[in-house]
Amino acid sequence: MKNTLSINFFAILFFALFYQPTFVFGVTIFFDFNDNVITKAQYEMNASDREKNLSMKLRNGYNVKSNVWIDPIKLRKKRIEQWRIMRSHYSPDSLPIKKENSSTKNK
């Protein structure tokens, strides 16, 4: 029984090494923001810089003087106007038709 188990184990190990060598002997490839291959040291430096920036933003949070805050009503009106302008460039036949059917709404 021990002999069979050890043979099966080594057979599975052999096939795993033979069919999946990258799983056992693989090398991790690191990429930067522009999808260029970089070294592990460069990747770790980028990751630490990103972590510092994120932790600072999370620690400080939003302040009252931030330019990020935009009036939501003005922003909504701006988006509605942009949508109207965009829809005006298309022919009405190419746009989806809103189907009103009172019988399906009541069910």
Backbone as ProteinMPNN parsed JSONL, in Angstrom:
{"seq_chain_A": "MKNTLSINFFAILFFALFYQPTFVFGVTIFFDFNDNVITKAQYEMNASDREKNLSMKLRNGYNVKSNVWIDPIKLRKKRIEQWRIMRSHYSPDSLPIKKENSSTKNK", "coords_chain_A": {"N_chain_A": [[0.818, -1.182, 0.0], [1.93, 1.256, 0.841], [3.87, 1.483, -1.063], [2.389, 1.789, -3.429], [1.101, 4.224, -2.937], [3.291, 5.985, -2.815], [4.285, 5.708, -5.41], [2.115, 6.668, -6.895], [2.068, 9.316, -5.916], [4.561, 10.342, -6.817], [4.152, 10.038, -9.547], [2.051, 11.827, -10.028], [3.339, 14.177, -9.26], [5.402, 14.232, -11.177], [3.9, 14.535, -13.569], [2.726, 16.995, -13.008], [4.966, 18.671, -12.972], [5.787, 18.289, -15.58], [3.629, 19.093, -17.222], [2.885, 21.589, -16.211], [5.15, 23.524, -15.953], [5.601, 26.243, -15.511], [4.127, 26.82, -13.299], [5.588, 25.692, -11.231], [8.28, 26.501, -11.672], [8.033, 29.107, -12.41], [8.388, 32.635, -13.187], [7.589, 35.71, -11.799], [6.151, 38.396, -13.503], [6.388, 41.863, -13.549], [4.48, 44.837, -13.986], [4.242, 48.292, -14.982], [2.321, 51.389, -14.736], [1.884, 51.997, -17.39], [1.808, 49.619, -18.691], [4.33, 48.529, -19.15], [7.073, 46.294, -18.853], [8.687, 45.914, -15.796], [11.278, 45.856, -13.268], [11.388, 43.924, -10.204], [12.188, 45.487, -8.043], [11.644, 48.105, -8.935], [8.877, 47.88, -9.149], [8.145, 47.43, -6.469], [8.956, 49.872, -5.387], [7.219, 51.626, -6.745], [4.804, 50.651, -5.733], [5.074, 51.216, -2.992], [5.184, 54.022, -3.077], [2.622, 54.548, -4.071], [1.123, 53.523, -1.973], [1.838, 55.295, 0.079], [0.764, 57.718, -0.904], [-1.982, 57.056, -0.976], [-2.485, 56.501, 1.746], [-2.016, 59.002, 2.871], [-4.072, 60.508, 1.686], [-6.281, 59.165, 2.704], [-5.911, 59.575, 5.416], [-5.998, 62.389, 5.728], [-8.396, 63.045, 4.484], [-11.342, 64.647, 3.093], [-11.271, 68.111, 2.783], [-12.714, 71.306, 3.721], [-12.023, 73.329, 1.99], [-11.554, 72.137, -0.39], [-11.373, 71.727, -3.919], [-12.665, 69.724, -5.084], [-15.277, 69.273, -4.388], [-18.376, 69.608, -5.861], [-21.319, 71.277, -6.757], [-24.075, 69.223, -6.6], [-26.525, 69.58, -7.938], [-25.99, 71.419, -9.979], [-24.108, 69.92, -11.354], [-25.672, 67.75, -12.175], [-27.506, 69.047, -13.89], [-25.715, 69.901, -15.819], [-24.859, 67.43, -16.862], [-27.283, 66.493, -17.92], [-27.707, 68.363, -19.943], [-25.452, 67.826, -21.534], [-26.163, 65.263, -22.337], [-28.459, 65.781, -23.869], [-27.315, 67.252, -25.979], [-25.624, 65.299, -27.061], [-27.502, 63.37, -27.874], [-28.789, 64.806, -29.837], [-27.177, 64.635, -32.033], [-27.631, 62.198, -33.197], [-29.714, 60.298, -35.418], [-33.266, 60.167, -35.057], [-34.351, 57.667, -35.664], [-32.411, 55.803, -35.1], [-32.243, 55.693, -32.393], [-33.236, 54.074, -29.305], [-36.627, 53.14, -28.697], [-38.974, 54.238, -26.371], [-41.124, 52.118, -24.901], [-44.411, 52.192, -24.069], [-46.647, 50.529, -22.198], [-49.475, 50.002, -20.666], [-50.685, 47.719, -19.695], [-48.669, 45.88, -19.063], [-47.351, 47.171, -17.033], [-49.06, 47.125, -14.873], [-49.063, 44.555, -14.012]], "CA_chain_A": [[0.0, 0.0, 0.0], [2.828, 2.407, 0.882], [4.552, 1.523, -2.346], [1.438, 2.319, -4.407], [0.9, 5.644, -2.644], [4.48, 6.743, -3.202], [4.345, 5.709, -6.876], [1.087, 7.612, -7.356], [2.51, 10.661, -5.574], [5.626, 10.734, -7.742], [3.572, 10.14, -10.887], [1.327, 13.097, -10.072], [4.356, 15.226, -9.207], [6.054, 14.257, -12.48], [2.993, 15.12, -14.554], [2.555, 18.421, -12.683], [6.178, 19.352, -13.439], [5.871, 18.177, -17.026], [2.572, 19.847, -17.894], [2.773, 22.94, -15.66], [6.453, 23.94, -15.419], [5.584, 27.628, -15.052], [3.564, 26.825, -11.956], [6.645, 25.337, -10.285], [9.51, 27.244, -11.904], [7.67, 30.366, -13.054], [8.897, 33.911, -12.724], [6.542, 36.714, -11.819], [6.467, 39.569, -14.319], [5.775, 43.053, -12.985], [4.161, 45.862, -14.964], [3.963, 49.617, -14.448], [1.018, 51.931, -15.125], [1.793, 52.043, -18.85], [1.93, 48.23, -19.143], [5.707, 48.191, -19.494], [7.669, 45.348, -17.923], [9.672, 46.549, -14.916], [11.89, 44.935, -12.319], [10.684, 43.786, -8.93], [12.548, 46.64, -7.198], [10.865, 49.25, -9.417], [7.479, 47.635, -8.802], [7.992, 47.651, -5.033], [9.064, 51.308, -5.16], [5.944, 52.203, -7.196], [3.753, 50.242, -4.804], [5.234, 51.961, -1.742], [4.762, 55.404, -3.339], [1.162, 54.535, -4.184], [0.594, 53.312, -0.625], [2.01, 56.548, 0.822], [-0.225, 58.68, -1.383], [-3.306, 56.648, -0.529], [-2.627, 56.645, 3.196], [-2.119, 60.429, 3.159], [-5.418, 60.936, 1.308], [-7.236, 58.586, 3.639], [-5.7, 60.183, 6.728], [-6.443, 63.78, 5.712], [-9.794, 63.096, 4.076], [-11.749, 65.819, 2.33], [-11.351, 69.316, 3.586], [-13.755, 72.237, 3.298], [-11.498, 74.168, 0.918], [-11.25, 71.299, -1.541], [-12.035, 72.058, -5.171], [-13.29, 68.501, -5.566], [-16.713, 69.338, -4.139], [-19.132, 70.284, -6.902], [-22.739, 71.293, -6.456], [-24.673, 68.102, -7.33], [-27.611, 70.028, -8.809], [-25.347, 71.983, -11.167], [-23.489, 68.808, -12.074], [-26.756, 66.998, -12.818], [-27.999, 69.843, -15.013], [-24.673, 69.865, -16.852], [-24.907, 66.108, -17.486], [-28.508, 66.425, -18.722], [-27.47, 69.161, -21.15], [-24.519, 67.06, -22.365], [-26.912, 64.149, -22.901], [-29.309, 66.333, -24.931], [-26.449, 67.589, -27.112], [-25.166, 64.049, -27.659], [-28.646, 62.744, -28.562], [-29.175, 65.594, -31.012], [-26.31, 64.256, -33.152], [-28.087, 60.935, -33.75], [-31.038, 60.344, -36.038], [-34.267, 59.585, -34.149], [-34.626, 56.264, -35.985], [-31.382, 54.92, -34.544], [-32.344, 55.673, -30.934], [-34.238, 53.126, -28.813], [-37.948, 53.706, -28.484], [-39.536, 53.911, -25.07], [-42.405, 51.457, -25.13], [-45.362, 52.368, -22.974], [-47.726, 49.559, -22.257], [-50.065, 50.042, -19.325], [-51.076, 46.387, -19.231], [-47.515, 45.196, -18.463], [-46.952, 47.875, -15.82], [-49.954, 46.785, -13.763], [-48.895, 43.144, -13.603]], "C_chain_A": [[0.87, 1.257, 0.0], [3.511, 2.608, -0.463], [3.651, 2.154, -3.411], [1.218, 3.808, -4.196], [2.103, 6.474, -3.08], [4.621, 6.797, -4.727], [3.327, 6.688, -7.441], [1.502, 9.058, -7.081], [3.575, 11.151, -6.556], [5.115, 10.851, -9.18], [2.819, 11.461, -11.04], [2.303, 14.263, -10.067], [5.073, 15.353, -10.548], [5.168, 14.912, -13.528], [2.755, 16.604, -14.284], [3.772, 19.212, -13.155], [6.252, 19.362, -14.959], [4.855, 19.078, -17.729], [2.427, 21.285, -17.402], [4.123, 23.423, -15.124], [6.449, 25.386, -14.93], [4.989, 27.738, -13.665], [4.649, 26.567, -10.919], [7.856, 26.25, -10.429], [9.26, 28.65, -12.455], [8.277, 31.589, -12.396], [7.756, 34.917, -12.834], [7.019, 37.908, -12.628], [5.699, 40.743, -13.746], [5.598, 44.101, -14.066], [3.95, 47.194, -14.26], [2.613, 50.098, -14.962], [0.818, 51.948, -16.631], [1.944, 50.671, -19.485], [3.311, 47.901, -19.691], [6.251, 47.244, -18.439], [8.758, 46.063, -17.124], [10.225, 45.494, -13.966], [11.081, 44.898, -11.028], [10.968, 44.977, -8.026], [11.761, 47.883, -7.613], [9.395, 49.099, -9.038], [7.235, 47.907, -7.32], [8.091, 49.13, -4.689], [7.772, 52.012, -5.583], [4.823, 51.877, -6.22], [3.863, 51.002, -3.49], [4.84, 53.425, -1.92], [3.244, 55.504, -3.406], [0.524, 54.371, -2.802], [0.713, 54.577, 0.216], [0.977, 57.577, 0.41], [-1.629, 58.334, -0.896], [-3.493, 56.848, 0.965], [-2.742, 58.12, 3.579], [-3.521, 60.937, 2.825], [-6.449, 60.396, 2.28], [-7.114, 59.218, 5.029], [-6.28, 61.591, 6.767], [-7.913, 63.903, 5.344], [-10.075, 64.316, 3.224], [-11.781, 67.015, 3.256], [-12.373, 70.273, 2.981], [-13.303, 73.051, 2.1], [-11.234, 73.395, -0.37], [-12.039, 71.733, -2.769], [-12.791, 70.86, -5.749], [-14.806, 68.574, -5.416], [-17.384, 70.182, -5.209], [-20.6, 70.203, -6.503], [-23.43, 70.188, -7.252], [-25.794, 68.522, -8.272], [-27.03, 70.6, -10.102], [-24.726, 70.873, -12.011], [-24.547, 67.99, -12.814], [-27.288, 67.752, -14.025], [-26.999, 69.846, -16.16], [-24.707, 68.53, -17.599], [-26.153, 65.961, -18.367], [-28.323, 67.198, -20.012], [-26.496, 68.445, -22.093], [-25.244, 65.899, -23.047], [-27.801, 64.635, -24.047], [-28.484, 66.652, -26.173], [-26.001, 66.318, -27.829], [-26.296, 63.378, -28.443], [-29.05, 63.511, -29.81], [-28.328, 65.245, -32.232], [-26.754, 62.968, -33.842], [-29.444, 61.116, -34.419], [-32.037, 59.678, -35.1], [-34.555, 58.113, -34.427], [-33.614, 55.308, -35.366], [-31.466, 54.808, -33.029], [-33.398, 54.668, -30.485], [-35.554, 53.854, -28.512], [-38.45, 53.269, -27.118], [-40.934, 53.351, -25.302], [-43.272, 51.615, -23.894], [-46.486, 51.366, -23.166], [-48.303, 49.45, -20.851], [-50.426, 48.662, -18.803], [-49.902, 45.65, -18.591], [-47.072, 45.884, -17.182], [-47.8, 47.462, -14.629], [-49.747, 45.364, -13.258], [-47.771, 42.965, -12.652]], "O_chain_A": [[0.599, 2.207, -0.735], [3.702, 3.729, -0.932], [4.114, 2.969, -4.208], [1.156, 4.571, -5.159], [1.94, 7.551, -3.654], [5.03, 7.821, -5.274], [3.635, 7.45, -8.357], [1.306, 9.929, -7.929], [3.481, 12.268, -7.065], [5.606, 11.682, -9.943], [2.938, 12.134, -12.065], [2.111, 15.235, -10.798], [5.325, 16.467, -11.009], [5.635, 15.753, -14.296], [2.6, 17.387, -15.221], [3.621, 20.313, -13.686], [6.724, 20.329, -15.557], [5.182, 19.744, -18.712], [1.888, 22.122, -18.126], [4.227, 23.709, -13.931], [7.211, 25.728, -14.026], [5.318, 28.666, -12.926], [4.629, 27.161, -9.841], [8.4, 26.722, -9.431], [10.193, 29.307, -12.916], [8.629, 31.579, -11.216], [7.049, 34.964, -13.841], [8.146, 38.375, -12.463], [4.501, 40.641, -13.486], [6.441, 44.246, -14.951], [3.537, 47.238, -13.101], [1.851, 49.329, -15.547], [-0.321, 51.915, -17.098], [2.184, 50.568, -20.688], [3.441, 47.08, -20.6], [5.926, 47.375, -17.259], [9.63, 46.724, -17.687], [9.702, 44.383, -13.876], [10.207, 45.734, -10.798], [10.074, 45.433, -7.312], [11.271, 48.627, -6.764], [8.744, 50.07, -8.652], [6.243, 48.537, -6.954], [7.388, 49.602, -3.796], [7.281, 52.889, -4.872], [3.988, 52.73, -5.918], [2.843, 51.397, -2.925], [4.231, 54.014, -1.026], [2.651, 56.436, -2.86], [-0.488, 55.003, -2.499], [-0.196, 54.904, 0.98], [0.377, 58.236, 1.259], [-2.375, 59.21, -0.458], [-4.545, 57.315, 1.403], [-3.477, 58.462, 4.505], [-4.098, 61.709, 3.59], [-7.392, 61.101, 2.641], [-8.113, 59.374, 5.732], [-6.972, 61.954, 7.718], [-8.602, 64.788, 5.852], [-9.156, 64.944, 2.697], [-12.268, 66.93, 4.383], [-12.839, 70.069, 1.86], [-14.13, 73.428, 1.27], [-10.735, 73.964, -1.341], [-13.221, 72.064, -2.677], [-13.467, 70.971, -6.772], [-15.54, 68.002, -6.223], [-17.005, 71.331, -5.436], [-21.06, 69.188, -5.979], [-23.377, 70.212, -8.482], [-25.996, 67.883, -9.305], [-27.519, 70.301, -11.191], [-24.814, 70.893, -13.239], [-24.333, 67.585, -13.956], [-27.5, 67.154, -15.081], [-27.382, 69.799, -17.329], [-24.597, 68.5, -18.824], [-26.082, 65.368, -19.443], [-28.741, 66.734, -21.073], [-26.688, 68.456, -23.309], [-24.968, 65.589, -24.206], [-27.889, 63.976, -25.083], [-28.903, 66.357, -27.293], [-25.997, 66.264, -29.059], [-26.075, 62.876, -29.545], [-29.597, 62.926, -30.746], [-28.73, 65.537, -33.359], [-26.305, 62.674, -34.949], [-30.226, 61.984, -34.032], [-31.688, 58.717, -34.414], [-34.96, 57.384, -33.522], [-33.921, 54.139, -35.134], [-30.836, 53.931, -32.436], [-34.363, 54.429, -31.211], [-35.568, 55.022, -28.125], [-38.366, 52.097, -26.751], [-41.811, 54.033, -25.833], [-42.887, 51.206, -22.798], [-47.181, 51.372, -24.182], [-47.684, 48.872, -19.959], [-50.469, 48.453, -17.59], [-50.109, 44.868, -17.663], [-46.472, 45.24, -16.321], [-47.317, 47.449, -13.497], [-50.219, 45.019, -12.174], [-47.503, 41.845, -12.217]]}, "name": "protein", "num_of_chains": 1, "seq": "MKNTLSINFFAILFFALFYQPTFVFGVTIFFDFNDNVITKAQYEMNASDREKNLSMKLRNGYNVKSNVWIDPIKLRKKRIEQWRIMRSHYSPDSLPIKKENSSTKNK"}
